[in-house]
Amino acid sequence: MTAKKKTLHVTPFDDLCIIGISTHMKDYKMAWHLNESLRLDLKKLSGFRLTPNDPIEHSFYYFDEGENLNVFNLLKTQTEGQRIVLFQVPTDFLLIIRNPVPEKRLIDIIGITRKIPEVQHAYIIDIIKNKQLDPLLELIEFHEFNMIREQSSRKGPTRG
């Protein structure tokens, strides 16, 4: 009798939730509405580029609720006619939520987002079915890390 091989299957972004948002709203207006309706504090950081030499910069917003809570990113997926990623449903923004989100809160976030004026649709993007997202999510994480590191280096050392 042959031994069964045991394989470990790892989902690289298992603590991540992505909400796709369809709207023709400008990025700053979308961020403002999300801040007001969801009580976030999304702040615009340096734009996201697919490659270091990419001339097109996609709007990127960030908010960290604090230790052991959620981290939010808002990314505009289309700039100057270039889409970062294609979905079956037209998607203009990705609201990326890191760390586990209770189901009730996630339902509330989607419902509230759908009620924002000019939002046509908001839906959960299945990360497992959209394998094209893995490299994009890695780039976004790296971009976020660099922006946070850059901000903390600007503040300089604290004086005691």
C-alpha positions, 0 to 999 in steps of 0.5 A: 500500500502506498503512502498518501502524499500530504500537501499543504495548500496555502492561500497567500491572502487569506486575511484579505477582503476586496470590494469592487466598486463601480462608479464614475466618481473622482477618487477624492470624492469616493474617498470622502464618501467612504470616510463619511459613511463608514467613519474611515480616515482614508488619506491619499498617498503617493500614486500606485504604479504597476512598474517603477517606470510606468508613466501612469499613476493610479490613486491610492488611499490608506487608513489603519484603524489601529493594532489588531483592527483593519487596514483599508486601501482604496485603489482607483483601477482605471486611469487615463484609459488604462485598467490595472485589472479586468473583471466581468463587472466593470470595476473602477475602485478596489476597497481592500480590507486587511485582517479578518472582517466580521461578516456583519460588518462586511455586509454593512460596508457593502450595503453602505457603499452601495447607497453612496450617490453615483455608485452603481454597484459594490460587490465582494471580489473572490480572490480565489477565483481571480488568480490575476489579483495575486501579483497585483496584491503583492505590488499593492502591499509593497507600495503600501509598505514603502509609503508608510516607511517614507512617511515615518522617515519624514517625521524623523526621530522623536526627541525625549 
